[in-house]
């Protein structure tokens, strides 16, 4: 309800009703101080304002209730996006992530992919795995060649949990002879045909794994194109220019 509408209510029959109510209270209210007419006037005005406010709230509540009764709820449940009539389709993004040590996963045996990845470990804010895409500009390529020990050709896996959510996982560097890298590769190979849960064992400084004790059905894989999957996964993880935060970090910035 607008201010103008409220004002008209006060000035009309509602206003007259409030004046009568005020006069009645004045004659009956034992708290009025006959020795202080100014204080009495303030008391009367406060009482009247409170009553008016209560009446207006009741009117607004009544109008809101009437409006709710006229809503077409079937229409209200339709898509109400304001995108100029364009259809808005939400697509679940396949993310790059570390697998949960509490969930069983499977590896897609048909997803064959190796990428050149830079792994950063000395920055609290930037630590992570970054893609070095093909076609890198010469200036950037020359700079990254100075940090070649950080860049490894690495196996990439498409995985899924038992709830059907897919994700991209970074495997071990190709050809690495480090024992835990070999263990991880072996676990991933096993996960191509069995559900596997694995985790890092601090006590043995290597990966450990187990399989479920109850039978679990085969996974259903999405039909998303491999390039689209990788684009989604490495959307924010590709080093494409000298202005990239990781490059600035390696330059000491």
Buried (B, 14 or more C-beta within 10 A) or exposed (E): EEEEEBEEBBEEEBBEBBEEBBEEBBEEEEEBEEEEEEEBEEBBEEBBEEBBEEBBEEBEEEEEEEEEEEEEEEEEEEEEEEEEEEEEEEEEEBBBEEBEEEEBBBBBEEBEBEBBBBBBEEEEEBEBBBBBEEEBEEEBEEBBEEEEEBBBEBBBBBBBBBEEEBBBBBBBBEEBEEEBBBBBBEBBEBBBEEBBBBEEEEEEEBBBBEEEEEEEEEBEBEEBEBEEBBEBBBEEBBBBEEEBBBBEBBEEE
